[in-house]
Amino acid sequence: MERVYNFSAGPAVLPEEVLREAAGEMLNYRGTGMSVMEMSHRSRAFEEIITTAEQDLRDLLKIPENYKVLFLQGGASQQFAMIPMNLMKNRVADYIITGQWAKKAAAEAEKYGKVNRIASSEDRTFSYIPDCSDLPVSEDADYVYICENNTIYGTKFHQLPDTKGKTLVADVSSCFLSEPADVSKYGIMYGGVQKNIGPAGTVIVIIREDLITEDVLPGTPTMLTYKTHADAGSLYNTPPAYGIYICGKVFQWLKRMGGLEEMKRRNEEKAKILYDFLDASRLFKGTVEKKDRSLMNVPFVTGDGELDARFVKEAKEAGLENLKGHRSVGGMRASIYNAMPRAGVEALVAFMEKFEKENLA
Ligand SMILES: *Cc1c(COP(=O)(O)O)cnc(C)c1O
């Protein structure tokens, strides 16, 4: 069977080139006579895989010297706890609530200290990013937390909040490597890789060195202490080895494509095709305030639940998969990550045009 255009929010589409390369190395990775899945994480071959992956990521994001790159497990959700456990020295943190993921992160942090929700867009179903130019940042906040791209609602911080000197912590799961970023503005930038980088099971944490300390909350498990993993180069225990290997291939693919400037150009071009269509459509409409639109996740509706369901079903029959919106919002959502080719977006828009003609009285 042919491959489909997969618009899933995550786990999500990966570059076909990467999948083919991995398939070619499945039984015998570069003369080792074994798959990467079967090899020791202490072997020379794996050491080269993880070192190269880290260096390529550093090159792509121009990560400053005073930041560590950690390859961890537990998904993005485990970071919701790991962040307060490691950073809450004063037991106070400020959270900006722009969707379900930020909400969950704030609720988790509340187990460890005082959480101030200093801004929110919940009043209008998270369809925008609140003004973050002059926030009531708490005097004693250990950090300010954002979810930079809201996978479910399709909004993105196009400008980082003014944290008034406090450490910024950002969940970038669904916009990781979609465009260049200035890492030096963040204390921690982290993401589950299954949205834009690799297979589920690996989470990447980019953390400023001064935030890596032994001074963590009492009772913090060894495995949830950043220092454990930083000191061991992500090899304290068995890392998500196969996931790291695929991430490494995606980093090399991104470099071959021309790096993050070029990805940004492509992502803007792809998103424009879809947003321009939505803005002109008489049947479909986008659900997000224009200035805050994500380049990665594009939610839209017809306004009629039954028609939405039929659209999703007929799109699937046409080879356009996983267009159903998140269960908490309904409607549709097209996730158009780095690996979604322009042709996939064009095929989606062509299908939407056809559906619109057939269904407008
Ligand atoms: C998917 C997602 C998560 C949750 O990731 P898990 O790896 O499943 O824990 C968290 N934050 C954002 C922004 C996401 O898109």
The ligand as a MOL file (V3000), in Angstrom:
LIG
                    3D

  0  0  0     0  0            999 V3000
M  V30 BEGIN CTAB
M  V30 COUNTS 15 15 0 0 0
M  V30 BEGIN ATOM
M  V30 1 C 1.9980 16.1310 22.9780 0
M  V30 2 C 2.3600 17.2250 23.8850 0
M  V30 3 C 2.6770 16.9820 25.2360 0
M  V30 4 C 2.6010 15.6190 25.8540 0
M  V30 5 O 3.6260 14.8200 25.3850 0
M  V30 6 P 3.8870 13.3680 25.9920 0
M  V30 7 O 5.2240 13.0500 25.4080 0
M  V30 8 O 2.7910 12.4960 25.4970 0
M  V30 9 O 3.9070 13.4720 27.4550 0
M  V30 10 C 3.0580 18.0570 26.0030 0
M  V30 11 N 3.1290 19.2940 25.4980 0
M  V30 12 C 2.8240 19.5550 24.2150 0
M  V30 13 C 2.9270 20.9520 23.7010 0
M  V30 14 C 2.4330 18.5370 23.3630 0
M  V30 15 O 2.1370 18.8020 22.0820 0
M  V30 END ATOM
M  V30 BEGIN BOND
M  V30 1 1 1 2
M  V30 2 1 2 3
M  V30 3 2 2 14
M  V30 4 1 3 4
M  V30 5 2 3 10
M  V30 6 1 4 5
M  V30 7 1 5 6
M  V30 8 2 6 7
M  V30 9 1 6 8
M  V30 10 1 6 9
M  V30 11 1 10 11
M  V30 12 2 11 12
M  V30 13 1 12 13
M  V30 14 1 12 14
M  V30 15 1 14 15
M  V30 END BOND
M  V30 END CTAB
M  END
